[in-house]
Amino acid sequence: MDAPWRYVVGAAPNDANGTPIRSIVHVRVRVNGVWLDFGTRAFVGVYQDQIPWPPSARGKLLIFEATVQQGTHSTTFQFWLRPR
């Protein structure tokens, strides 16, 4: 069960002039009604990481949430998952 769950978040890597755009991603997971914070990271283009689910998460419905911010714009993605 301790196999890591890999995720990838992407954002526009460059503006119209070709200048790299710095993005910020904030990741959290809701378990049993409680949000667990997995941190905030800066990236350009693509960010990837992994989360090792503990055995106690097996069979529980979780909500994975990633909020990506570029300047004053932000977008939040949520995915339901159930570790096996």
C-alpha angles and dihedrals in degrees: 000000000000090000108132120247110225122212134181127203122192135191136174103290097203140026124233090279094053094253113144114253117220112222130190124211125197116194128195138158129211113222121176091344094309124110114226114201116224095182145257123274136181120226145157118228106339133018123190134180140147137236121210107216113215119232089254089068093061112125095002122125109243133184116220113200129187122181115195119196128192112179108308095343123089135176127193124207123193127191129183115221139170116205114222 
